[in-house]
């Protein structure tokens, strides 16, 4: 899986989920609100898969021994690798997924308290979205 896929797919998940939830609120359609919550949960499952896979593994980067054996240039840049910048975004997507579960359950039980959870879920996922945007801008 390439880096482009790692930062574009979650952005589509976030936009789709927020759009579907807002549409469900405006049109008073519970099915769309439930689908939006389910999209947030799927984003969390995808994020857990990426985090537990080798996509952010430290072994993908040079070890200190490898760096020492290489001929170093005069100037050493201590820049955080792009994939490491994406890791906090994926953790925020996992948190938003956990927050979407009570929103889904409360909406199924017709409790109006679900709105608080879905708003917090959307804000946390937007935080992850903007972390990705910041990482892409630093390329």
C-alpha positions as CSV (number, residue, x, y, z in Angstrom):
1,X,0.0,0.0,0.0
2,X,1.5,3.3,-1.0
3,X,1.6,6.5,1.0
4,X,-1.0,8.2,-1.2
5,X,-3.6,5.6,-0.3
6,X,-2.8,6.0,3.4
7,X,-3.8,9.7,3.5
8,X,-6.5,9.8,0.9
9,X,-8.8,7.0,1.9
10,X,-9.3,8.2,5.5
11,X,-10.2,11.7,4.1
12,X,-12.9,10.1,2.0
13,X,-14.2,8.2,5.0
14,X,-14.4,11.4,7.1
15,X,-16.2,13.4,4.4
16,X,-18.6,10.6,3.6
17,X,-19.5,10.1,7.3
18,X,-20.0,13.7,8.1
19,X,-22.0,14.3,4.9
20,X,-24.3,11.4,5.6
21,X,-24.9,12.3,9.2
22,X,-25.7,15.9,8.4
23,X,-28.0,14.8,5.6
24,X,-29.8,12.5,8.0
25,X,-30.2,15.3,10.5
26,X,-31.5,17.8,8.0
27,X,-33.9,15.4,6.3
28,X,-34.9,13.6,9.5
29,X,-33.8,10.3,8.2
30,X,-32.6,7.9,10.9
31,X,-31.1,5.4,8.3
32,X,-28.6,8.0,7.1
33,X,-27.5,8.9,10.6
34,X,-26.9,5.2,11.3
35,X,-25.0,4.8,8.1
36,X,-22.8,7.8,9.0
37,X,-22.0,6.3,12.4
38,X,-21.3,3.0,10.8
39,X,-18.8,4.8,8.4
40,X,-17.0,6.2,11.4
41,X,-16.8,2.7,12.9
42,X,-15.5,1.3,9.6
43,X,-12.8,4.1,9.5
44,X,-11.7,3.0,13.0
45,X,-11.5,-0.6,11.9
46,X,-9.4,0.4,8.9
47,X,-7.2,2.5,11.1
48,X,-6.6,-0.4,13.5
49,X,-5.7,-2.6,10.5
50,X,-3.2,0.0,9.3
51,X,-1.7,0.6,12.8
52,X,-1.3,-3.1,13.5
53,X,0.1,-3.8,10.0
54,X,3.6,-2.9,9.0
55,X,2.6,0.4,7.6
56,X,3.9,2.5,10.5
57,X,6.5,0.0,11.7
58,X,9.8,1.4,13.0
59,X,11.6,-1.3,11.1
60,X,10.8,0.5,7.8
61,X,13.2,3.3,8.8
62,X,17.0,3.3,9.2
63,X,18.4,2.0,12.5
64,X,21.2,4.0,14.3
65,X,23.7,1.3,13.1
66,X,22.6,1.7,9.5
67,X,22.9,5.5,9.8
68,X,26.4,5.2,11.4
69,X,27.6,2.9,8.6
70,X,26.5,5.3,5.9
71,X,28.5,8.2,4.8
72,X,26.7,11.2,6.2
73,X,26.5,14.5,4.5
74,X,27.7,17.7,6.2
75,X,24.1,18.6,7.2
76,X,21.9,16.1,8.9
77,X,18.2,16.8,8.8
78,X,16.2,15.6,11.8
79,X,12.9,15.5,10.0
80,X,10.1,13.2,11.1
81,X,9.2,10.7,8.4
82,X,5.9,11.3,6.6
83,X,4.4,8.0,7.8
84,X,5.2,8.9,11.4
85,X,3.4,12.2,10.9
86,X,0.2,10.2,9.9
87,X,0.2,8.0,13.0
88,X,-1.6,10.5,15.3
89,X,-4.3,10.9,12.7
90,X,-4.9,7.2,12.6
91,X,-5.1,7.1,16.4
92,X,-7.7,9.9,16.3
93,X,-9.7,7.9,13.8
94,X,-9.7,5.0,16.2
95,X,-10.9,7.3,19.0
96,X,-13.7,8.6,16.8
97,X,-14.7,5.1,16.0
98,X,-15.0,4.3,19.7
99,X,-17.1,7.4,20.2
100,X,-19.3,6.4,17.2
101,X,-20.4,3.2,18.9
102,X,-22.4,4.8,21.7
103,X,-23.8,7.3,19.2
104,X,-25.0,4.4,17.0
105,X,-26.5,2.5,20.0
106,X,-28.2,5.6,21.4
107,X,-29.7,6.5,18.0
108,X,-31.0,3.0,17.6
109,X,-32.8,3.4,21.0
110,X,-34.2,6.8,19.9
111,X,-32.3,8.7,22.6
112,X,-31.6,12.3,21.7
113,X,-28.3,12.1,23.6
114,X,-26.7,10.5,20.6
115,X,-26.2,13.9,19.1
116,X,-23.5,14.8,21.6
117,X,-21.5,11.6,20.8
118,X,-21.8,12.1,17.0
119,X,-20.7,15.7,17.2
120,X,-17.7,14.7,19.3
121,X,-17.0,11.9,16.9
122,X,-17.1,14.3,14.0
123,X,-14.7,16.7,15.7
124,X,-12.2,14.0,16.6
125,X,-12.2,12.7,13.1
126,X,-11.8,16.2,11.7
127,X,-8.8,16.6,14.0
128,X,-7.3,13.5,12.3
129,X,-8.2,14.9,8.9
130,X,-6.3,18.1,9.6
131,X,-3.3,16.2,10.9
132,X,-3.2,14.4,7.6
133,X,-3.6,17.8,5.7
134,X,-0.7,19.2,7.8
135,X,1.5,16.2,7.0
136,X,0.7,16.4,3.3
137,X,1.6,20.1,3.3
138,X,5.0,19.4,4.8
139,X,5.9,17.1,1.9
